[in-house]
Amino acid sequence: MRLELVNSAFLHFAFMAACIVSLHASVSMADEAAGFIEVGNHPGTAATSIVAPHEAYRVTIPLENKAAAPWEGEVSLKLLDFWESELNVVTKHLAIPAHGRVVLTESFSTTRQGIFKVAVMAGKNAPPVDVASFAVWPASAPPLADSSFFGIHVNSWDRSLVQQARRLGFRWNRNHNMLQTTWWPRVQPLPGEFKWLHDPSLELNVSNNIQVLGQFFGTPYWAAASGPLPAQSVHPGDSPYPYGARPDPEKFRNYVTQTVKRYKDRIHHWEIWNEPAVPQFWSGSPEQFAELTKVAYEAAKAEDPHAVIMAGGYTDAWRWSERAAEHGALRYCDAISFHLYYKPTDTPEALLAKITQSADFWRKLSAQHSGRGELPLWQTEGGAASTSWLRGPQDKEPLTWRQAAVSQVQADVLMQSQGLVHSFQYLTGGTNKVTELTNLDRGGSPRPMMIARAVLAHVVDRATFHELVQHDGGRTWAALYKAPGGGSITVAWTGENARVELPAEVFGTNVTGRDFMGNESFSSTSNASGTSTATATGRTIQLGDVPQYILSSIPAPDLAKALKAAPFKVLTEAKPLPKEVADGADSRVPPQGDFAAAVEKPAKLFTVDLRSFTNMGFADGPAGDGKGGWADEGEFNDFREFPTGRQTIYGVPFDVIVPDNNNGTSVISLRGLTTTPTLPVAVKGIPLPGGKVRSLFFLHSAAATRGNNIGHYVAHYADGSTVEIPIIIDQNTGDWWSPKGKKEESKPWPVRVTNRQNSTPGWRYPRVWEWPNPKPDVPVISLDFVSAGTGTTPILVGISGTQW
C-alpha cells in the first residue's frame, strides 16, 4: 500500500475529484473521534477492468478530511466476491490533517474467476462504501463458436469496450444503436453519393474477431416516400436518431443493394428494420412493411445469394405483426428476429411463460404465412435493467444486481430450451445511473450479469440443449445439455430462497461442480466444496436459487431419466410465487390527492374551450400521414379509449372534447420529429375567460419522448407582459406510456386501455399539472402552446384554471 499526502502528489490524481462527483455520489462518513472523511471512487476503465487469475488489480482512492480538525484512525479496504463475502482485508492507520487529502493505493489479486469489488471503511463506525469493481477472467479462455447463441450490443465507438467483449470471448454484435455502420442515414446522408461514414466501427469489430449482424434501417430526410422531410442536422451523417418514415421503395432498394455489395465479405446476416410496430421506428402500415421486406430481401439476395435475411426486430405487437405476415412479410426472410425484455425480479416460471408465448406465436405465424414452415427464431434485443452493484449509503434498496445476474442466466437457458438460435443482450458504455439497461458498471467495468453470462456461454456454448427437467421439490430446475465430448452439462437452480439436496450418485461417479462464477466447487476426486455443497465422497449435492453447473460423464438422455426418478429432499422451502396484481388497479401509480387550489373554491374553477384549435383526435388510422389521432402512431398505438366529455381529475374539471362533435378532433398535437414532423410547431392565441388567475391546470402528455425539454406555454397578460412556462418530461409532464417519474410534480392519471398491439389490457398515463401564476394581480388573456421541435410530440388535451 502506498499513501501520498495531497500537498505533494495529489495533483497527479486531480482527475479523481471529478470521479467523486460523477461516478458515485460522494459519501461523508462520521467517526467518533473527529469530523467527516469523504471517500471518492476509483474510476476504473473498460480497458483495465478485467484481469487474469493471480494478476493484480490496482485501485486508487482519494480520501478527504472535511473537518476543521485533524483526523486519525483506521481505514480498511475489503475485497468482496459476488456473494459479498470478504476475501481479503487490508487495514492502514492514517492521519489526515484538517481539510487535507490523501490518496490510498492498493493492489488485489485472486486465483478465482468472477466479479469482485473493493469496499472502504474510514473509521471504526463508518459504513462501508463500494468504490471499485473488476472481473477476473482467464487470459487463455477460448473465443466462443462462430455459431454461438450468445450475442451482444457493444458500443463500437469505444475500442476498449469492443476489446473487452473479445476478452470475454463474445463473437456476435448487432448493428443497432451501438454500431450503426449499415444504417441508411449513415451510409447515404445526402442524395447521390454514398459516404460509408461508420466503416471504422465495423472494422474494429472484424479485427477483434466479432461477427456483425447487419441492419437495413432508418430513412434519410430526403428519401421518405411522402417527399422530403425537415433535415435533422446541418452535419449529415451525424444526425439524431433516424426518421421512421416509410422510404421510397426504389431509393431503398438501391441502398440495400449498395450496402450488401460493400459489406458482403464481412457481413453475412442481415436484419430488415427494427421494431416496425413502433411508429418512431416505422410510421408506415403493416402492409407497407410487408412490401419493404420484399424489396430488401430481393435486393440483398441478388447481391449475395448466401446471405441470411431476417425481419424485422419485432416487438410483442402481435396484432400488427399478424397483419404484416398476412400480406407477405414472412415470405421474404430466412429467419425471424424479435425482442424480449423482462424484469430482473421475474421468476423462472414467469420468464419461461414469456419466452414460450413469444416463441409459440412466431412459430405458428411463420408456419401459416412463410411458405417454408417454421422459421428460425433470433432474439436480437432484450434483457433486464439492473442496478449497479457498487453499494453506497445513499442507494435505496432493493438493489437488483444479484437478481439480474441470476435471471440473465435463467433467461438464456430457457430461451435455448425453446429452440431460439441466438440471443443478443445490451453491452453499452458504463453509466452513472444506478439502474440502467447495460451490462457495464461505472467506469466500464462489467456488472455481475455480464460475467454470469460469460460463464454460462463458456460452459454450454458448444453443447447441445437436450431437455428441461422440473421438480416440484423446491421448484427445482435442471437444464440438460449434451456435452460436445460426450457426457452431459446440467445448469440447475431452485425457486427463490430454497435449498434442495439429492444423492450425488444420480450424476454418476465422474462428476464436477462449478459455481455461478465458473469456479470448481466440488468433484468426485477432490475434497473441494464451495458455494455448491457436496461431500468429499460425492454423497449428496445441494442446489440453491443461484444457478450452478454440474458436469457429468452420464449422457444427457440417461441423466434426464435419473433426475426425474431422483429423491429430492427439500431443506428450505421456496418463497411462494407472487400473486398477480388485481385487474382493476394500477399498482405503478400510488394514490394521488386532489389539487388544493381546485377543491378550496370550486365556484372559481373554469375550463378553456380548445375546439377551434384542436388538430388531432384520439383514434388514429395510417401512421405518419399527418392526420388522424393522438401522436399519429397508427391504429394500434393511439388513445381511442381516452374518456371524453366532462371529467374531474384530482379535483379539477376538464372538458375533454368528443371528436364526433368537433370534426373528428379532440387534442392539440404539435411537431415532434420522431412521429409528427409535419404537424405545426405552435398554436397561439388560445383565449382565456379573463380575470385574475390563481392557477392553471394542464391536462397534457407526450409521445416518443427523447430528451426532457419538449416545448413551452406562453402566458399573455393584460398589461402586455408574457411569462414562458417550460414543458419538461419527468417534471411537469411525461410520456403517455410511463407512470410517475421520481422527481415529477405533475400527476399521472391512469387510463385503462384494451386497444393494444398484443390484445392484452394495460395502462396509459396522461398528466395533470398545476401552474401557480406568478403574476396573480394581472389578468391572463391568452396562451400559446409551442413545441421545441425535438423528437418528442407534445400533446394538449385540456386546460382549466381557478380565479381569485
SVG drawing of the C-alpha trace seen along z (x, -y; Angstrom):
<svg xmlns="http://www.w3.org/2000/svg" viewBox="-71 -47 76 91">
<polyline fill="none" stroke="black" stroke-width="0.4" points="0.0,0.0 1.2,-3.5 0.0,-6.6 0.5,-10.1 -0.3,-13.5 -2.2,-15.7 0.1,-18.6 2.9,-16.8 1.4,-14.3 -2.4,-14.7 -2.2,-16.9 -1.2,-13.7 -4.6,-12.4 -6.6,-15.6 -9.0,-13.7 -10.2,-11.9 -12.1,-15.0 -14.4,-14.7 -14.9,-11.0 -16.1,-11.7 -19.0,-13.6 -19.7,-12.0 -19.1,-8.3 -20.7,-7.8 -22.2,-10.5 -19.7,-11.5 -20.4,-10.0 -19.5,-11.7 -18.9,-9.2 -18.8,-10.2 -16.3,-8.7 -16.5,-9.1 -13.0,-10.7 -13.3,-13.5 -15.2,-15.1 -16.0,-13.7 -14.0,-11.6 -15.1,-11.8 -14.3,-8.7 -14.1,-9.1 -14.4,-6.4 -11.7,-4.7 -12.9,-5.5 -11.6,-2.4 -11.8,-1.9 -13.1,0.8 -9.5,1.5 -8.3,2.2 -11.4,3.8 -10.6,7.4 -7.5,9.1 -6.3,12.8 -6.2,15.0 -3.2,14.1 -2.9,10.7 -3.1,7.6 -5.9,5.1 -4.7,1.7 -7.2,-0.5 -6.5,-4.2 -8.9,-6.0 -8.9,-9.7 -9.9,-10.5 -10.6,-14.0 -11.0,-15.2 -13.9,-17.7 -13.5,-18.8 -11.6,-21.7 -9.7,-19.3 -7.2,-16.6 -8.5,-13.0 -6.7,-9.9 -8.0,-6.4 -8.2,-3.0 -9.1,-2.8 -9.9,0.7 -10.1,1.9 -12.1,5.1 -12.1,7.4 -15.6,8.9 -16.8,11.5 -20.2,11.9 -21.7,13.2 -20.2,10.2 -18.0,12.5 -14.7,11.0 -11.7,12.5 -9.1,10.1 -8.9,7.1 -6.1,4.5 -6.1,2.1 -3.9,-1.1 -3.6,-3.6 -3.9,-7.1 -3.6,-10.6 -5.2,-13.3 -4.8,-16.9 -7.7,-19.3 -9.1,-19.9 -6.4,-17.6 -6.5,-14.9 -4.6,-11.6 -4.6,-9.1 -4.8,-5.4 -3.4,-2.9 -3.6,0.9 -3.4,4.0 -5.7,7.0 -5.4,10.4 -7.2,13.7 -6.9,17.2 -10.6,17.4 -12.5,16.1 -15.6,14.0 -16.7,10.5 -15.2,8.7 -15.4,5.3 -13.5,3.2 -15.2,1.5 -13.7,-1.1 -14.3,-1.8 -12.9,-5.1 -13.2,-4.8 -14.5,-2.2 -18.1,-3.1 -18.3,-4.2 -20.4,-2.1 -18.6,-0.5 -18.7,-2.2 -18.1,-0.2 -15.5,-2.2 -14.4,0.1 -15.2,3.3 -13.3,5.6 -13.6,9.1 -11.1,11.9 -11.2,14.0 -8.6,16.5 -6.5,15.0 -6.4,18.4 -10.2,18.7 -11.0,19.5 -13.5,17.5 -17.0,18.7 -18.0,20.6 -18.9,18.8 -22.5,20.1 -22.6,19.1 -26.0,18.4 -24.7,15.5 -24.8,12.2 -24.3,8.6 -24.8,4.9 -21.4,3.5 -20.5,-0.2 -18.3,-0.2 -17.2,-3.8 -15.2,-2.8 -12.3,-0.5 -11.8,0.7 -15.4,2.0 -15.0,4.0 -11.7,5.4 -13.5,6.2 -16.1,8.1 -13.4,10.0 -11.6,10.7 -14.7,12.4 -15.0,14.4 -18.2,12.9 -18.4,13.4 -21.6,11.5 -22.5,7.8 -25.8,6.4 -25.6,3.4 -28.0,1.2 -27.6,-1.7 -24.1,-0.6 -22.7,-0.3 -24.8,-1.9 -22.4,-1.1 -25.1,0.1 -27.9,-2.4 -29.1,-4.2 -28.7,-7.8 -25.1,-6.9 -24.1,-5.5 -26.1,-7.9 -26.9,-11.0 -27.5,-13.1 -28.9,-12.1 -26.4,-10.6 -23.0,-9.6 -22.6,-7.0 -20.3,-8.2 -19.8,-5.0 -19.2,-7.2 -19.0,-4.4 -16.7,-1.9 -14.1,-2.2 -16.6,-0.9 -17.2,2.2 -13.5,2.8 -12.9,2.6 -15.4,5.5 -13.9,7.5 -10.4,7.0 -11.5,8.3 -13.0,11.5 -16.6,10.3 -19.2,11.1 -21.8,8.3 -25.5,8.8 -26.1,6.1 -29.3,4.0 -31.2,2.2 -32.7,-0.7 -33.6,-4.4 -34.8,-6.8 -32.7,-9.8 -34.7,-13.0 -34.6,-13.2 -35.8,-9.6 -39.3,-9.5 -42.0,-8.1 -44.2,-11.1 -41.4,-13.6 -38.5,-15.3 -38.8,-15.8 -37.1,-18.6 -33.4,-18.0 -32.4,-16.8 -28.9,-18.2 -26.5,-20.5 -23.9,-17.8 -25.0,-14.9 -24.2,-11.5 -24.0,-12.9 -27.8,-13.4 -30.1,-12.4 -31.9,-9.1 -33.1,-8.3 -36.6,-9.0 -39.0,-6.1 -40.7,-7.4 -41.6,-4.8 -38.9,-5.2 -39.3,-5.5 -39.1,-1.8 -36.7,-2.3 -34.3,-4.5 -34.5,-1.9 -33.7,0.9 -30.6,-1.0 -29.5,-1.5 -29.8,2.2 -28.0,3.2 -25.1,0.9 -24.8,1.7 -24.7,5.5 -22.3,5.1 -19.9,3.2 -20.1,5.4 -20.8,8.9 -17.3,10.1 -17.7,9.2 -21.4,9.3 -23.4,12.5 -26.6,11.9 -29.0,9.0 -32.0,7.7 -34.7,5.7 -35.6,2.7 -36.1,2.5 -39.4,2.7 -41.6,1.8 -44.8,1.7 -43.3,-1.2 -44.1,-4.4 -40.9,-6.2 -39.1,-3.5 -41.6,-2.8 -44.5,-5.1 -46.0,-3.1 -48.7,-0.4 -48.1,3.3 -49.0,3.8 -46.3,1.3 -43.8,3.0 -44.5,6.3 -43.7,4.5 -40.4,3.3 -39.3,6.8 -39.9,7.9 -37.7,5.0 -35.0,5.7 -35.0,9.4 -34.8,9.4 -32.1,6.7 -29.9,8.4 -30.2,11.9 -29.5,10.6 -26.2,9.2 -25.4,12.1 -27.5,15.2 -26.0,16.9 -26.9,14.1 -29.3,14.9 -32.0,12.2 -34.4,11.8 -37.3,9.5 -37.7,7.4 -36.8,6.8 -40.4,7.4 -41.9,6.5 -44.9,8.2 -47.3,6.1 -48.8,9.3 -51.9,7.9 -49.7,5.6 -47.3,8.5 -50.2,10.7 -51.4,8.2 -47.8,7.8 -47.5,11.5 -50.8,11.9 -49.5,9.5 -46.2,11.4 -43.7,10.1 -42.6,13.6 -42.3,14.8 -39.3,12.6 -37.0,13.6 -34.9,16.7 -35.4,16.1 -37.5,14.0 -35.9,11.6 -37.9,10.4 -37.3,8.6 -37.9,9.9 -37.4,7.7 -38.1,8.8 -37.7,7.7 -34.7,8.8 -37.2,9.9 -39.2,12.2 -39.4,15.7 -38.2,18.6 -41.8,19.5 -42.6,16.0 -39.6,16.0 -40.5,19.3 -44.0,18.2 -42.9,15.1 -40.4,16.9 -42.7,19.8 -45.6,17.4 -43.3,15.4 -41.7,18.5 -45.0,20.2 -46.6,17.1 -43.8,16.7 -43.5,20.4 -47.3,20.6 -47.3,17.4 -44.4,18.4 -45.9,21.9 -49.0,20.2 -47.5,17.4 -43.8,18.0 -44.4,20.7 -41.5,22.6 -42.9,23.8 -41.4,22.6 -38.6,20.2 -35.5,20.0 -36.0,17.5 -33.4,14.9 -33.9,12.8 -31.9,9.8 -32.6,7.3 -33.7,7.7 -32.7,8.4 -33.4,6.6 -32.2,3.4 -30.2,3.8 -28.8,1.6 -25.1,1.0 -23.6,3.4 -21.4,0.7 -23.4,0.1 -23.3,-3.2 -25.3,-4.6 -27.3,-6.8 -28.5,-3.9 -32.0,-2.7 -32.7,0.9 -33.6,3.1 -30.6,3.3 -31.3,5.8 -27.8,6.6 -27.9,10.1 -31.4,10.9 -30.4,9.5 -27.3,11.8 -29.4,14.8 -32.3,14.0 -29.8,13.4 -28.5,17.0 -32.0,18.4 -33.4,16.5 -30.6,17.6 -31.1,21.2 -34.8,21.1 -34.6,19.4 -32.3,22.3 -34.9,24.7 -37.4,23.2 -35.2,23.6 -34.1,20.0 -31.0,19.7 -29.4,16.6 -29.9,14.1 -28.4,10.5 -28.1,8.5 -27.1,4.9 -23.4,4.3 -23.2,0.5 -20.9,-2.0 -20.5,-2.4 -23.2,-4.5 -23.5,-6.9 -27.1,-5.8 -27.8,-3.3 -30.3,-1.5 -29.7,-1.1 -30.2,1.4 -26.5,2.2 -24.1,5.0 -21.4,2.4 -21.0,0.6 -19.4,-2.8 -16.1,-3.3 -16.9,-0.5 -16.2,2.5 -18.5,5.5 -21.7,5.8 -22.3,9.2 -24.8,10.1 -22.2,9.8 -19.7,12.1 -22.5,14.5 -23.5,14.6 -19.9,15.1 -19.6,18.1 -22.7,19.7 -21.6,19.1 -18.2,20.8 -19.8,23.7 -22.5,24.6 -21.5,22.8 -20.5,25.9 -23.0,28.2 -26.5,29.1 -29.5,28.4 -31.4,31.6 -34.2,31.3 -35.6,29.1 -36.4,31.1 -38.5,29.5 -39.3,30.9 -41.9,29.7 -39.5,30.0 -38.1,26.5 -39.4,25.6 -36.1,27.1 -35.0,26.6 -32.4,28.7 -31.4,27.8 -29.5,30.7 -27.1,30.3 -25.3,32.9 -21.6,32.1 -19.5,31.9 -17.1,34.6 -19.8,36.9 -21.5,36.8 -23.7,34.0 -23.8,30.5 -26.5,29.5 -27.5,26.0 -29.5,26.2 -31.3,23.9 -34.2,23.8 -37.0,21.4 -36.2,18.2 -34.7,19.0 -35.0,22.8 -32.3,25.4 -32.7,28.9 -30.5,31.9 -30.3,35.0 -27.9,38.1 -24.7,37.4 -24.8,40.8 -27.6,39.5 -24.9,37.8 -22.5,40.8 -19.1,41.3 -17.2,38.9 -18.8,35.5 -17.5,32.0 -19.4,28.9 -18.8,25.3 -20.3,22.4 -22.2,19.4 -18.9,17.7 -17.4,20.8 -15.1,21.9 -14.8,25.6 -17.0,26.2 -16.7,30.0 -15.5,33.0 -15.5,36.8 -11.8,36.7 -11.3,33.8 -12.5,32.5 -13.4,29.1 -16.8,27.8 -17.7,24.2 -21.0,22.4 -22.5,25.5 -22.2,28.1 -21.1,31.7 -19.3,34.1 -15.8,35.3 -17.3,38.7 -20.0,37.2 -22.7,38.5 -25.1,35.5 -25.3,32.4 -27.2,29.3 -28.9,26.9 -29.9,23.3 -31.6,20.4 -28.3,19.2 -27.6,21.4 -24.7,23.8 -23.1,26.2 -22.7,30.0 -20.5,31.8 -21.1,35.5 -19.9,38.4 -23.5,39.7 -25.2,39.0 -27.9,36.3 -30.8,38.6 -29.9,41.1 -29.3,38.3 -32.8,36.8 -34.4,40.1 -32.3,40.4 -33.3,36.8 -36.9,37.5 -36.8,40.5 -34.4,39.0 -35.5,38.3 -35.3,34.6 -35.0,33.6 -36.2,30.0 -34.1,28.4 -35.7,24.9 -38.9,24.3 -39.0,21.8 -40.6,18.4 -44.2,18.6 -44.8,17.4 -46.1,13.8 -49.8,13.2 -50.9,11.2 -52.0,7.6 -55.7,7.2 -57.2,6.5 -58.9,3.2 -56.0,1.3 -52.7,-0.1 -50.0,0.6 -47.4,-1.6 -49.2,-4.8 -49.6,-5.5 -52.8,-7.3 -52.8,-10.9 -54.5,-13.6 -56.7,-16.4 -55.2,-19.8 -55.8,-22.1 -56.3,-25.1 -59.1,-23.2 -61.1,-22.0 -60.8,-25.0 -63.0,-27.3 -64.9,-25.1 -67.0,-28.0 -64.0,-29.8 -63.0,-27.0 -63.2,-27.5 -62.4,-25.4 -60.9,-26.7 -62.5,-26.0 -60.0,-24.4 -62.4,-23.4 -61.2,-25.8 -57.6,-24.9 -57.5,-21.1 -56.0,-19.3 -56.0,-15.6 -58.5,-13.1 -57.9,-10.2 -58.2,-7.4 -55.6,-7.1 -55.6,-5.4 -52.5,-5.1 -49.4,-6.1 -47.3,-9.0 -49.8,-10.6 -50.1,-13.9 -53.8,-13.3 -55.9,-11.1 -55.3,-10.8 -53.0,-11.4 -49.4,-11.1 -50.1,-9.7 -48.6,-6.3 -51.2,-4.1 -54.4,-2.3 -52.6,0.0 -50.9,-2.8 -53.5,-5.5 -55.6,-6.7 -59.1,-5.9 -60.2,-4.8 -59.5,-8.2 -62.6,-9.2 -64.3,-12.1 -66.8,-14.7 -66.8,-16.3 -64.0,-14.7 -63.0,-15.6 -59.4,-14.6 -57.7,-15.2 -60.4,-17.7 -60.0,-19.6 -62.8,-19.7 -61.8,-19.3 -63.9,-19.4 -62.4,-16.6 -63.7,-17.1 -65.8,-14.4 -64.3,-14.1 -67.6,-13.3 -68.8,-16.7 -65.8,-18.6 -65.0,-17.4 -63.1,-14.4 -60.6,-16.4 -60.1,-16.5 -56.5,-17.4 -53.6,-19.7 -50.6,-17.6 -47.5,-19.5 -44.4,-18.8 -42.1,-16.0 -39.5,-14.8 -39.9,-11.2 -43.6,-10.7 -45.2,-14.0 -42.7,-16.0 -45.4,-17.6 -47.6,-19.0 -47.5,-22.6 -44.7,-23.8 -47.1,-26.1 -50.7,-27.0 -51.0,-30.6 -53.7,-32.9 -55.8,-30.4 -58.2,-32.8 -58.8,-32.6 -62.1,-33.8 -60.2,-36.7 -59.8,-37.8 -57.1,-37.2 -55.9,-33.7 -54.6,-31.9 -53.5,-28.7 -53.8,-27.0 -54.2,-23.2 -52.9,-21.5 -54.2,-18.0 -51.3,-17.1 -49.0,-14.4 -46.1,-13.5 -45.2,-10.7 -42.0,-9.2 -40.1,-11.1 -36.5,-11.9 -34.8,-14.4 -36.5,-16.5 -37.4,-20.0 -40.1,-19.4 -41.6,-22.8 -43.4,-25.5 -46.5,-27.5 -46.6,-31.3 -49.0,-33.2 -50.0,-36.6 -51.1,-39.2 -53.4,-42.2 -50.5,-44.6 -48.7,-43.2 -46.2,-41.1 -45.6,-37.4 -44.3,-34.5 -42.8,-31.4 -43.7,-28.1 -41.3,-25.2 -42.8,-21.8 -40.3,-19.2 -40.5,-15.4 -40.5,-13.8 -41.0,-17.2 -44.4,-18.7 -45.4,-16.1 -44.4,-12.6 -44.6,-10.0 -48.1,-8.7 -46.7,-5.1 -44.8,-5.9 -46.1,-6.2 -44.8,-8.9 -41.1,-9.8 -39.1,-10.0 -39.0,-13.8 -42.2,-14.5 -44.5,-17.2 -47.4,-16.5 -49.9,-13.8 -50.3,-10.8 -53.9,-9.8 -54.1,-6.1 -56.4,-5.2 -57.1,-1.5 -56.9,-0.6 -57.6,2.6 -56.7,1.4 -53.1,2.6 -50.9,4.3 -50.8,7.5 -54.5,7.5 -54.0,7.6 -55.3,4.8 -52.8,2.2 -52.5,-1.4 -51.6,-4.8 -50.8,-8.0 -51.8,-11.5 -50.7,-14.1 -52.4,-16.9 -50.1,-19.7 -50.8,-22.8 -49.0,-26.1 -49.2,-28.7 -49.5,-32.1 -46.5,-34.3 -48.5,-37.4 -51.9,-36.9 -52.8,-40.6 -52.7,-40.9 -55.4,-39.1 -54.2,-36.4 -55.8,-36.9 -54.4,-34.1 -51.9,-31.2 -49.6,-29.8 -48.6,-26.2 -45.2,-25.7 -43.1,-22.6 -39.4,-22.6 -39.2,-20.7 -37.2,-17.8 -38.1,-14.1 -40.9,-14.4 -44.5,-15.1 -46.2,-17.4 -50.0,-16.8 -52.5,-19.1 -55.9,-17.7 -57.4,-20.3 -56.8,-23.5 -58.7,-24.6 -58.0,-27.2 -59.1,-28.8 -59.6,-32.5 -59.1,-34.5"/>
</svg>
